[in-house]
Amino acid sequence: MPSEPVEVPDGTAEPIRQPWGGYLFQLGDFEGHVEVVEGRLPSGTDAAEVVLPWGFQRHAAIGDVIQLRGGGFDDCPNLPPSDDPQQAAEEIQCEPTAFASISVAVTVVGFVRPDDLEDPRWSLFLGQWVAPDSPLLPRLADALPTDPRRAQVARGEGQMPLLTTREQWDGVFRNLIPELSHLHRAGVVVDTSRIGLNEVDYAISDLTTWRQEVQTRLSLDGFGNLDVLETLQRYRNSQSFTSVPLLIMLLQVVGIVVYYVVMVMAMLLERQQEEIGVYRSRGATTGQLVGLSFVEGLVLAIPALLVAPWLASQVVAWLGRTPTFDAVTGGAALPSTVSPEAYLLAVAGGALSLFAILLPAFIVVRRGIVDVKREEARPAQRSFLQRYFLDFGVVALAALLLWQLDQRGSVFDPSSVGGWSSDPVLLAAPLAITAAVSLMMLRFYPPLIRIAARVLLLFKGTAAAIGLRRAGRAPASYARVTLLVILAIAVGTFAASYGPTVDRSYEERARYDAGVDLRGRLSDQTDEHFDEKVATLGAQDGIAHVIGVHRGSITAAGNVAVPILALDPEVAQEALWWRDDLASESLDTLMRRLQSVVPPGGGYVLPDGAESVQIWVNTPSPTRFVPRARFRLEDGSYVQAFFESPTAQPDQWAPWRVAVPKHEGEIVFAGMLVGDRQDGSLRLQGSLLLDDLSAITAGGVEVALDDFEGVQRWMMLGAADTQESFAVDNTAAHDGVQSLRWTWQPLIGPRTRLLAPFDPTLPLAAVMDRAGAGAFRADVGSIVLADFEGIAVPVQVRAIVDYFP
């Protein structure tokens, strides 16, 4: 077997043997969701067996034996150290004298591939179904703790996934490697097709209860996210933004329909009022006359309430074939069902319509023939609302709602329990305005008609004047028709404007979530050719701006994680979506707060032809550290390389050297990252001296970069709770009279520090929301320490903003 990974050529018939690292996976019921391409599934309880994903035939064959190693052991008791650093340093360390490890031979018995790679169950699988050409990290034990490939391996990238069944896991593997540590992952696969509108609350409650029981009853830490729960909660929260406006519009439509029924019934009864008056004069009771209208209403309402729910469901299903819903349904019908609640609402609608029929009937049937003739001779001039000026109260209410909208600028309110919701009172403003206009029309319609009739008489418009006088003398019939037209126009205008408003709302909500037109995620965030790829992408037709951003988290005091978004403020001004009407200042002003007048990063520009960088070090524990040099390329990106010091001895000056990476253009030595090894030296106090930094060219010429004489020009960034010091020292030097001394206290676990020349852009500029500022207990202008992957970096708060919900 080759000692190093080799590339696999296409079309290889015989597997090329390479040193692969692998993980053992037992996926619940996976055998029922994969297809056996070659061989068979693991079975039996005598020998350990696994299968590999389809495609790994390039690297393994059926019958191959894989050595699976468990953890290592020694004869020292596994006792936790003291939390007190002083006491931990004084504890007697156990020196192991015997070592042991566990391993088991595993046989490859087949190759499989998933039936459906989009099945949600595979999201719990940390391995990869696609076989790479070569292993990412062949031997995990040989990699340094600071090797960035370790994080990729932990995600299952570039490794050989060994799949086995539950029978094998609980039998053979549990017996052969009982001490094998393993990670459990559990998930819920939700059948979303069975979650209807009425089941959303139940689903949220069940999922929330399940998560709480897992955390409390099973006492499992590190419980992950339930994406479906978060989606359902966002849907329920956003319902008020869409359902309430639709409800307001529906109420207006229902009001118009009811008014139309009342108006038609009133006109019908007006034609029959003489006949009804005769019945009334001859002894017919109110109940008998209203009963006639009741029977007529039942004849109309009962067939309607039986047919209406089914007809409505068919209309809704047909809407899916319209161009408006084509992007969602693909031209198919919308799913619609007739629920029991639909028939209950149909009964309620039928009862409301029946009431609308009986109301004018009850008013008309109380008049006798004398009352009918009197009203024909002298029609009533004012209604109840007009006599007591109640219509002006509705106008005042509409004006108040308009004033509230103007003052608040939005119909959304912060909820008392968090989040935002729409204010239904303010959303009813269009309904109140429509009612106010209608009532004012009813009040001023008759006098305006009379004025128009008098004006027409002055111009000899006799026919028109007579018609207007008749309308002014008995305006009820004409006003009702006019009012119906006004209401219909109002609802039509509201509906016509609601469509574009909803379209804009969905578009802007999507832009708010994305921030830009197109957003992607890098699989490898350490890609050294990232800037070249960004430049190539920006040169494509149709692309105006390309910006690289970093999403991560920083830690405040108390281990509170705060999300962070790092971006280029200059490009962000052109690339990000922004609404000035929802912000107190423009995006240009906000981004200008993040800009610095000095170029970022300190360091030393290396001379042309430099092949290595050297720094003299003196420490009592030269094997304790994992030192890495940081170089900044001309495009602003950073690369790292490890220092080496084969001649280092305790308490003696020795050179640390690092090769300058390949580069084009100018390269800058930007400092060094120093990490700890996990060994007994962590418990000891010590120090490290730095002196005489230089660059060495190909001809062996040494070019001095810094002699560390004079004022201190370097800084150290470490953990926020560190008790370490970094300052100029006059007691020991390699050459001259000064050096830099880094002193540390006993530690419990390894840490990483950045030793580098001062960066003029520190502290970093940041814009925080109120939650982030609260986590750091900061105000505008405050300088706080933010933990970036174990290194505390000073950050200045330039502004505090509120996010739109």
ROLUMKE-953057 format. One line per 2 residues: for each residue y, x, z of C-alpha. Coordinates in Angstrom, 1 decimal, m for minus. Example, Ala and Ser with C-alpha at 12.3 -4.5 7.8 and 13.67 -1.06 7.14 Angstrom:
m4.5:12.3:7.8  m1.1:13.7:7.1
***
This chain:
0.0:0.0:0.0  3.4:1.5:m0.9
5.6:2.5:2.0  8.7:0.9:0.5
9.3:m2.4:m1.3  8.9:m2.3:m5.0
10.2:m4.8:m7.6  7.6:m7.1:m9.1
7.8:m7.3:m12.9  7.5:m10.7:m14.6
4.1:m11.8:m15.7  2.1:m9.5:m13.3
m1.5:m10.6:m13.2  m2.7:m8.4:m10.3
m0.6:m8.7:m7.1  1.4:m5.6:m6.1
0.8:m4.8:m2.5  4.0:m4.4:m0.5
4.9:m4.2:3.2  5.8:m7.8:4.0
7.2:m9.3:7.2  6.1:m12.8:7.8
6.3:m15.8:10.2  3.6:m18.3:11.1
4.5:m21.9:10.6  2.7:m25.1:11.7
4.5:m28.0:10.1  3.6:m31.5:11.4
1.4:m33.3:8.9  2.4:m30.9:6.1
m1.1:m31.1:4.5  m0.4:m34.7:3.6
2.8:m33.8:1.7  1.8:m30.7:m0.3
m0.4:m30.1:m3.3  m3.1:m27.5:m3.2
m2.5:m25.4:m6.4  m5.2:m22.9:m5.7
m7.9:m22.5:m3.0  m8.0:m24.9:m0.1
m6.2:m25.8:3.2  m7.0:m24.0:6.5
m9.9:m25.6:8.3  m12.4:m24.9:11.0
m12.1:m23.3:14.4  m13.9:m20.0:13.8
m11.5:m17.9:11.8  m7.7:m17.8:11.5
m6.6:m19.1:8.1  m3.3:m19.7:6.4
m2.0:m20.8:3.0  1.1:m19.4:1.2
3.7:m21.3:m0.9  3.1:m21.4:m4.6
4.6:m18.3:m6.3  3.3:m15.8:m3.7
0.4:m15.1:m6.0  2.5:m12.3:m7.2
2.2:m10.6:m3.8  m1.1:m11.8:m2.4
m4.5:m13.3:m3.4  m7.1:m15.6:m1.9
m9.2:m13.6:0.5  m6.4:m11.2:1.5
m6.3:m10.4:5.2  m2.9:m10.3:7.0
m2.5:m8.6:10.3  m0.4:m10.9:12.5
1.0:m9.1:15.5  2.2:m10.7:18.7
4.5:m9.4:21.4  4.1:m6.1:23.1
3.3:m5.6:26.9  3.5:m2.8:29.5
2.5:m2.5:33.1  6.1:m3.0:34.4
6.8:m6.4:36.1  9.3:m8.5:34.1
11.9:m9.0:36.8  15.4:m10.1:35.9
18.2:m7.6:36.9  20.8:m8.5:39.5
24.0:m10.2:38.3  26.0:m7.8:40.3
26.7:m4.7:38.1  27.0:m2.3:41.0
23.7:m3.6:42.5  22.0:m3.5:39.1
23.0:0.1:38.6  21.4:1.0:41.9
18.1:m0.8:41.3  15.1:1.4:40.7
13.9:1.2:37.1  10.2:0.9:36.4
8.8:3.5:34.1  5.9:2.0:32.1
2.8:4.1:31.8  0.6:1.7:29.7
1.4:m0.3:26.6  m0.5:m3.0:24.8
0.0:m5.3:21.8  m1.9:m8.3:20.4
m2.9:m8.8:16.8  m5.1:m11.1:14.9
m6.6:m10.9:11.4  m5.5:m13.9:9.3
m7.1:m14.8:5.9  m5.3:m16.3:3.0
m7.3:m19.3:1.8  m4.9:m21.0:m0.7
m1.6:m21.6:m2.2  0.4:m24.9:m2.0
3.6:m26.5:m3.2  5.5:m29.5:m1.8
5.0:m32.9:m3.4  8.8:m33.6:m3.1
11.1:m30.7:m2.3  13.9:m33.2:m1.5
11.8:m34.8:1.3  14.0:m34.6:4.5
11.0:m33.2:6.5  11.4:m29.8:4.8
14.9:m29.4:6.2  13.1:m28.4:9.5
11.2:m25.6:7.7  12.9:m22.3:8.3
10.9:m20.5:5.6  11.4:m20.5:1.8
9.3:m22.2:m0.8  10.6:m19.9:m3.5
8.9:m16.5:m3.5  11.3:m13.5:m3.8
10.5:m10.5:m5.8  10.5:m8.2:m2.8
10.7:m8.4:1.0  14.1:m8.4:2.6
13.1:m6.5:5.7  9.5:m5.3:5.5
9.1:m4.2:9.1  11.3:m6.0:11.6
10.5:m3.5:14.4  11.9:m0.6:12.3
15.3:m2.2:11.9  18.2:m1.4:14.2
19.4:m4.2:16.5  22.7:m4.2:14.5
21.1:m4.5:11.1  22.7:m7.5:9.5
19.5:m8.3:7.7  18.0:m9.4:11.0
20.1:m12.6:10.9  18.8:m13.4:7.4
15.2:m12.8:8.5  15.7:m15.1:11.5
16.5:m17.8:9.0  13.3:m17.1:7.1
14.9:m15.4:4.1  13.0:m12.7:2.3
9.8:m13.2:4.4  6.3:m14.4:3.7
5.8:m17.8:5.3  2.3:m18.3:6.6
1.4:m22.0:6.8  m1.4:m23.4:8.9
m2.7:m26.8:10.1  m2.4:m28.4:13.5
m6.1:m27.9:14.0  m5.9:m24.2:13.5
m2.7:m23.9:15.6  m4.2:m25.6:18.6
m7.6:m24.0:18.2  m7.9:m20.6:16.7
m4.4:m19.2:17.2  m4.0:m20.6:20.7
m7.2:m18.9:21.7  m6.6:m15.6:19.9
m2.9:m15.1:20.8  m2.3:m17.2:23.9
0.9:m15.2:24.8  2.5:m15.7:21.3
6.0:m16.9:21.7  7.0:m19.7:19.3
10.0:m21.9:18.5  9.6:m25.7:18.4
11.7:m27.8:16.1  11.6:m31.6:16.1
13.2:m34.1:13.8  13.5:m37.8:13.0
13.0:m38.9:9.4  14.9:m42.2:9.1
14.1:m44.8:6.5  17.7:m45.7:5.6
16.6:m48.5:3.3  15.8:m50.5:6.4
19.1:m50.0:8.1  21.3:m53.0:7.1
24.8:m53.8:8.2  23.6:m55.6:11.3
21.2:m52.8:12.3  23.9:m50.0:12.4
24.7:m50.5:16.1  21.0:m50.7:17.0
20.2:m47.6:15.1  23.1:m45.7:16.8
21.9:m46.9:20.2  18.3:m45.9:19.6
19.1:m42.4:18.2  21.6:m41.7:21.0
19.0:m42.8:23.6  16.3:m40.6:22.0
18.6:m37.6:22.1  19.5:m38.2:25.7
15.9:m38.5:26.7  15.0:m35.3:24.9
17.7:m33.5:26.8  17.3:m35.1:30.2
13.6:m36.1:30.6  12.2:m33.1:28.6
15.0:m30.7:29.8  15.3:m29.1:26.4
18.3:m26.9:25.8  19.9:m26.1:22.5
19.2:m29.6:21.1  20.5:m29.7:17.5
22.5:m32.2:15.6  21.3:m35.6:14.2
23.1:m35.8:10.9  22.1:m39.5:10.4
23.5:m40.4:13.8  26.8:m38.7:13.0
26.9:m40.4:9.6  26.3:m43.8:11.2
29.0:m43.2:13.8  31.5:m42.2:11.2
30.6:m45.3:9.2  31.1:m47.6:12.2
34.4:m45.9:13.0  35.6:m46.3:9.5
34.6:m49.9:9.3  37.9:m51.0:10.9
39.8:m49.3:8.2  38.1:m51.4:5.5
36.7:m54.5:7.1  40.0:m55.7:8.8
42.1:m55.6:5.6  39.3:m57.5:3.7
39.2:m60.0:6.6  42.9:m60.5:6.4
42.7:m61.1:2.6  39.7:m63.4:3.1
41.6:m65.5:5.7  44.4:m65.9:3.2
42.0:m67.0:0.5  40.3:m69.4:2.9
43.7:m70.7:3.9  44.6:m71.4:0.3
41.3:m73.1:m0.3  41.7:m75.3:2.7
45.3:m76.1:1.8  44.1:m77.0:m1.7
41.5:m79.4:m0.4  44.1:m81.0:2.0
46.6:m81.3:m0.8  44.1:m82.9:m3.3
42.8:m85.3:m0.7  46.4:m86.2:0.3
47.3:m86.9:m3.3  44.2:m89.0:m3.7
44.9:m91.0:m0.6  48.6:m91.5:m1.6
47.3:m93.2:m4.7  45.0:m95.4:m2.5
47.5:m95.9:0.3  48.4:m99.5:m0.8
44.7:m100.4:m1.0  44.2:m98.8:2.4
47.2:m100.6:3.8  45.8:m103.9:2.7
42.4:m103.1:4.4  44.4:m102.1:7.6
46.4:m105.4:7.5  43.2:m107.4:7.2
41.7:m105.9:10.4  39.9:m102.8:9.3
39.8:m100.2:12.1  40.8:m96.5:11.9
37.2:m95.5:12.4  35.9:m97.6:9.5
38.5:m96.3:7.1  38.1:m92.6:8.1
34.3:m93.2:7.8  34.8:m93.9:4.1
36.3:m90.4:3.6  33.7:m88.9:5.9
30.9:m90.1:3.6  32.8:m88.8:0.5
33.1:m85.4:2.2  29.4:m85.2:3.1
28.5:m85.9:m0.5  30.6:m82.9:m1.5
29.8:m80.5:1.4  26.0:m80.7:1.7
25.1:m79.6:m1.8  27.8:m76.9:m1.7
26.6:m75.4:1.6  23.0:m75.3:0.3
23.8:m73.6:m3.0  26.7:m71.4:m2.0
24.9:m68.6:m0.2  22.4:m68.1:m3.0
25.1:m68.3:m5.6  27.2:m65.8:m3.7
24.3:m63.3:m3.5  23.8:m63.5:m7.2
27.5:m62.9:m7.9  27.5:m59.9:m5.6
24.4:m58.5:m7.3  26.0:m59.0:m10.7
29.1:m57.0:m9.6  26.9:m53.9:m9.5
26.8:m54.0:m13.3  30.6:m54.0:m13.7
32.4:m50.8:m14.5  34.0:m50.7:m11.1
30.6:m50.1:m9.4  28.9:m48.2:m12.2
29.5:m44.8:m10.5  27.7:m46.1:m7.4
24.9:m48.2:m8.9  24.4:m46.5:m12.2
24.6:m49.9:m14.0  22.0:m51.6:m11.7
22.5:m54.7:m9.6  23.9:m54.3:m6.1
21.3:m55.0:m3.4  22.0:m58.3:m1.8
20.0:m60.6:0.4  20.7:m64.1:1.9
20.5:m63.7:5.7  20.4:m66.6:8.2
24.0:m65.7:9.1  25.0:m66.6:5.6
23.8:m70.2:6.0  25.6:m70.4:9.4
28.8:m69.3:7.7  28.2:m71.8:4.9
27.8:m74.6:7.5  31.1:m73.4:9.1
32.8:m73.5:5.7  31.4:m77.0:5.0
32.7:m78.2:8.4  36.1:m76.7:7.7
36.3:m78.4:4.3  35.2:m81.7:5.8
37.9:m81.4:8.4  40.4:m80.7:5.6
39.3:m84.0:4.0  39.5:m86.0:7.2
42.9:m84.8:8.4  45.0:m86.5:5.7
42.7:m89.5:5.8  43.3:m89.9:9.5
47.1:m89.9:8.9  47.1:m92.3:6.0
44.7:m94.9:7.3  46.9:m95.6:10.4
49.6:m97.1:8.2  49.7:m100.8:7.4
51.0:m102.4:4.2  54.5:m102.7:5.8
54.6:m99.0:6.7  53.5:m98.1:3.2
56.4:m100.1:1.6  58.9:m98.8:4.1
58.0:m95.1:3.3  58.2:m95.8:m0.4
61.7:m97.1:0.0  62.9:m94.4:2.4
60.6:m91.2:2.3  60.5:m89.0:5.4
63.0:m86.1:5.1  61.8:m83.6:7.7
58.5:m82.6:9.1  57.6:m81.8:12.6
58.0:m78.0:12.0  61.5:m78.5:10.5
62.8:m80.9:13.2  62.1:m78.4:15.9
62.9:m75.3:13.8  59.4:m73.8:14.2
59.5:m72.5:10.7  62.3:m70.1:11.7
60.0:m68.8:14.5  57.5:m67.8:11.8
60.3:m66.1:9.9  61.2:m64.2:13.1
57.6:m63.2:13.6  57.4:m61.8:10.0
60.6:m59.9:10.5  59.3:m58.4:13.8
56.1:m57.2:12.1  58.1:m55.6:9.3
60.3:m53.9:11.8  57.2:m52.6:13.7
55.7:m51.2:10.4  59.0:m49.5:9.6
59.2:m47.9:13.1  55.6:m46.8:13.4
55.1:m45.9:9.7  51.4:m46.8:9.9
49.0:m49.6:10.8  46.7:m47.2:12.6
46.7:m46.8:16.4  45.1:m44.1:18.6
42.3:m45.8:20.6  42.3:m45.7:24.4
38.8:m44.1:24.3  39.5:m41.7:21.6
39.6:m41.9:17.8  41.7:m44.2:15.7
41.6:m47.8:14.7  43.6:m50.2:12.6
46.0:m52.7:14.3  45.0:m56.2:13.1
48.3:m57.6:14.1  50.2:m55.3:11.8
47.6:m55.9:9.1  48.4:m59.6:9.3
52.0:m58.9:8.3  51.4:m60.0:4.6
49.9:m63.3:5.9  52.9:m63.8:8.2
55.4:m63.0:5.3  53.6:m65.4:3.0
53.7:m68.2:5.6  57.4:m67.5:6.3
58.3:m67.7:2.6  56.3:m70.9:2.2
58.0:m72.6:5.1  61.4:m71.5:3.9
60.6:m73.0:0.5  59.7:m76.3:2.1
62.9:m76.4:4.1  65.3:m75.4:1.4
63.6:m76.9:m1.6  65.1:m80.5:m1.2
68.8:m79.4:m0.7  68.5:m76.9:m3.6
67.1:m79.6:m5.9  70.0:m81.9:m4.9
72.6:m79.2:m5.6  71.0:m78.5:m9.0
71.1:m82.2:m9.8  74.8:m82.4:m9.1
75.5:m79.4:m11.2  73.6:m80.8:m14.1
75.6:m84.1:m13.8  78.8:m82.2:m14.3
77.4:m80.9:m17.6  76.2:m84.3:m18.7
72.5:m83.4:m18.2  71.6:m86.9:m17.3
67.8:m86.8:m17.9  67.3:m83.6:m16.0
69.6:m84.7:m13.2  67.7:m88.0:m12.8
64.4:m86.1:m12.6  65.8:m83.7:m10.0
67.2:m86.5:m8.0  63.8:m88.1:m7.9
62.3:m84.8:m6.8  65.0:m84.3:m4.2
64.6:m87.9:m2.8  60.7:m87.6:m2.4
60.1:m83.8:m2.5  56.7:m83.8:m0.7
54.5:m84.0:m3.8  56.5:m81.4:m5.8
56.8:m79.0:m2.8  53.0:m79.1:m2.2
52.3:m78.0:m5.8  55.0:m75.3:m5.7
53.6:m74.1:m2.3  50.1:m73.8:m3.8
51.4:m71.7:m6.7  53.3:m69.4:m4.3
50.2:m68.9:m2.1  48.0:m68.2:m5.1
50.5:m65.6:m6.5  50.8:m64.0:m3.1
47.0:m63.6:m2.7  46.7:m62.4:m6.3
49.4:m59.8:m5.7  47.7:m58.7:m2.5
44.3:m58.4:m4.2  45.8:m56.5:m7.2
47.5:m54.0:m5.0  44.5:m53.7:m2.6
42.2:m52.2:m5.4  44.5:m49.2:m6.2
45.1:m48.7:m2.5  41.4:m48.5:m1.7
40.8:m46.2:m4.7  43.6:m43.9:m3.5
42.3:m44.1:0.1  38.8:m43.0:m1.0
40.2:m40.2:m3.2  42.4:m38.9:m0.4
39.7:m39.1:2.2  37.5:m37.1:0.0
40.3:m34.5:m0.6  41.0:m34.4:3.1
37.3:m33.6:3.8  37.0:m31.0:1.1
40.5:m29.6:1.1  40.2:m28.4:m2.5
38.8:m29.7:m5.8  35.6:m27.7:m5.5
34.1:m26.0:m2.5  30.9:m23.9:m2.3
29.1:m21.9:0.4  27.9:m18.3:0.0
24.3:m17.6:0.8  25.1:m13.9:1.4
28.4:m13.4:3.2  28.1:m9.6:3.1
28.1:m9.4:m0.7  30.0:m6.3:m1.5
30.8:m7.6:m5.0  32.4:m10.8:m3.7
35.9:m10.0:m4.9  34.6:m9.2:m8.4
32.8:m12.5:m8.5  35.9:m14.3:m7.3
38.0:m12.7:m10.0  35.4:m13.6:m12.7
35.3:m17.2:m11.5  39.1:m17.4:m11.5
39.2:m16.3:m15.1  37.2:m19.3:m16.3
39.0:m22.0:m18.2  40.1:m25.0:m16.1
40.3:m23.0:m12.9  43.8:m22.6:m11.5
43.2:m20.9:m8.2  40.2:m19.4:m6.4
40.4:m18.6:m2.6  37.8:m17.1:m0.3
37.7:m18.5:3.2  35.7:m17.9:6.3
34.4:m20.6:8.5  33.0:m19.7:11.9
33.8:m20.0:15.5  35.6:m18.1:18.2
35.0:m18.3:22.0  37.7:m19.1:24.6
37.5:m18.5:28.3  34.5:m20.4:29.8
32.4:m19.9:26.7  34.1:m22.8:24.9
33.4:m22.6:21.2  36.4:m23.2:18.9
36.0:m23.6:15.1  38.0:m21.2:13.0
39.1:m21.2:9.3  40.4:m18.0:8.0
42.2:m18.0:4.6  44.8:m16.4:2.4
48.0:m18.3:3.2  49.6:m17.4:m0.2
46.8:m18.8:m2.3  46.3:m21.7:0.1
49.8:m23.0:m0.7  48.7:m23.6:m4.3
45.0:m24.5:m3.8  44.9:m26.8:m0.8
45.6:m30.6:m1.0  48.4:m31.7:1.2
50.5:m34.8:1.9  54.0:m34.1:3.0
54.6:m37.7:4.2  51.9:m37.4:6.8
53.2:m34.0:8.2  56.3:m33.0:10.0
56.7:m29.9:7.7  55.5:m28.8:4.3
52.4:m26.7:3.7  54.6:m23.9:2.5
56.4:m23.8:5.8  53.1:m23.9:7.8
51.4:m21.2:5.8  54.5:m19.0:6.1
53.8:m18.9:9.8  50.5:m17.2:9.1
52.0:m14.5:6.9  52.9:m11.0:8.0
55.6:m8.7:6.7  53.4:m5.6:7.1
50.2:m4.9:5.2  47.0:m5.6:7.2
44.8:m2.9:8.7  45.5:0.6:10.0
43.5:3.7:9.2  43.5:7.0:7.4
43.5:7.4:3.6  40.7:9.8:2.6
41.6:12.6:0.2  40.2:12.7:m3.3
36.7:14.1:m3.4  35.9:13.4:0.3
32.1:13.1:0.8  31.9:12.6:4.5
33.9:11.9:7.6  33.4:13.9:10.8
34.5:13.2:14.4  33.7:15.4:17.5
32.0:13.5:20.4  31.1:14.5:23.9
29.0:12.2:26.1  26.3:12.4:28.7
24.2:9.8:26.8  24.3:10.6:23.1
21.2:8.5:22.3  22.7:5.3:23.9
24.9:4.4:20.9  24.5:2.9:17.5
27.8:4.1:15.8  28.9:2.7:12.5
32.0:3.8:10.5  34.2:1.2:8.8
35.8:1.9:5.4  38.3:m0.3:3.7
38.2:m0.3:m0.1  41.2:m0.7:m2.4
40.6:m4.4:m2.8  40.8:m5.0:0.9
37.1:m5.4:1.6  35.2:m3.5:4.2
31.9:m1.5:4.1  30.0:0.1:6.9
27.8:3.2:7.2  26.0:4.8:10.2
27.1:8.0:11.9  24.5:10.7:12.4
24.4:13.5:14.9  21.2:15.5:14.8
22.5:18.2:17.1  24.0:16.0:19.8
23.3:17.1:23.4  24.3:15.6:26.7
27.8:16.7:28.0  28.4:18.9:24.9
30.7:18.6:22.0  28.8:17.6:18.8
30.0:16.3:15.4  29.2:12.8:14.3
29.1:12.6:10.5  29.0:9.7:8.1
28.7:9.8:4.3  31.6:8.2:2.4
30.3:5.2:0.4  30.6:5.0:m3.3
34.0:3.6:m4.3  36.6:3.3:m7.0
40.2:4.0:m6.2  41.6:4.6:m2.7
39.4:4.4:0.4  40.5:4.2:4.0
38.6:5.2:7.2  39.4:2.2:9.4
37.6:3.0:12.6  34.2:2.7:14.1
31.9:0.1:15.6  29.9:1.4:18.6
27.0:m0.7:19.8  24.5:m0.1:22.7
20.8:0.4:22.4  18.6:m1.7:24.7
17.3:1.0:27.1  17.7:2.2:30.7
21.0:4.0:30.0  22.8:0.6:30.0
22.6:0.6:33.8  24.4:3.9:34.1
28.2:4.6:34.3  29.5:7.0:31.7
32.2:8.0:29.2  32.6:9.2:25.7
35.2:11.7:24.4  36.6:11.6:20.8
38.5:14.4:19.2  39.3:16.0:15.8
38.8:13.4:13.1  38.5:15.0:9.7
37.3:14.5:6.1  35.0:17.0:4.4
35.1:17.4:0.6  32.4:18.4:m1.8
33.4:22.1:m1.5  33.1:22.0:2.2
36.9:21.9:2.8  37.7:20.1:6.0
40.9:18.0:5.9  42.3:17.0:9.3
43.0:13.3:9.7  43.8:13.1:13.4
43.8:15.7:16.2  44.5:13.0:18.9
47.4:15.1:20.3  50.6:13.3:21.5
50.9:9.6:21.9  47.8:7.3:21.7
47.3:6.0:18.2  43.9:4.3:18.7
42.8:1.1:20.3  39.6:m0.3:21.6
38.5:m3.9:21.2  35.6:m5.1:23.3
34.3:m8.0:25.3  37.0:m10.1:27.0
35.4:m9.5:30.5  35.0:m5.8:30.0
35.7:m3.3:32.7  35.9:m0.4:30.2
39.0:1.8:29.6  40.2:3.7:26.6
43.1:6.1:26.9  44.3:9.7:26.3
42.6:12.3:28.4  44.0:15.8:29.3
40.9:17.1:31.1  38.7:17.9:28.2
39.2:18.5:24.5  37.3:20.0:21.6
40.4:21.6:20.2  43.9:21.4:21.7
44.7:19.8:25.0  44.1:16.1:24.4
41.3:13.8:23.5  40.5:10.1:23.7
38.2:9.0:26.6  36.2:5.8:26.6
34.8:5.0:30.0  32.3:2.2:30.7
30.7:0.6:33.7  27.0:m0.3:34.2
26.0:m3.2:31.9  23.3:m5.9:31.9
23.0:m6.3:28.1  24.1:m4.4:25.0
27.6:m4.8:23.6  29.7:m3.8:20.6
33.2:m2.3:20.6  35.6:m1.5:17.9
37.4:1.9:18.2  40.1:2.1:15.5
43.6:3.1:14.8  46.2:0.5:15.7
46.4:m2.4:13.3  50.0:m3.4:12.7
49.0:m7.0:12.1  47.7:m7.5:15.6
47.9:m9.9:17.3  46.5:m12.1:14.6
48.6:m15.2:13.7  46.9:m18.6:14.2
47.8:m22.3:13.8  45.8:m24.3:16.4
45.2:m28.0:17.0  45.7:m29.4:20.5
42.0:m29.1:21.4  42.0:m25.5:20.4
45.2:m24.7:22.2  43.8:m26.5:25.3
40.7:m24.4:25.2  42.8:m21.3:25.3
45.4:m22.8:27.6  48.0:m21.7:25.2
51.4:m22.9:23.9  53.4:m21.9:20.9
54.2:m18.2:21.1  51.3:m17.4:23.6
49.0:m14.5:23.0  45.4:m15.1:23.9
42.1:m13.2:23.6  39.6:m14.8:21.3
36.0:m13.6:21.2  34.8:m12.8:17.7
31.1:m12.1:17.9  31.4:m10.3:21.2
34.7:m8.6:20.5  37.9:m9.9:22.1
40.8:m9.9:19.6  44.4:m10.8:20.5
45.7:m13.9:18.8  49.2:m15.3:18.8
49.7:m19.1:18.5  52.3:m19.7:15.8
52.1:m23.5:15.8  50.2:m26.4:17.3
49.3:m29.3:15.0  47.7:m32.7:15.2
44.9:m33.6:12.7  44.9:m36.9:10.9
41.8:m38.9:11.9
***
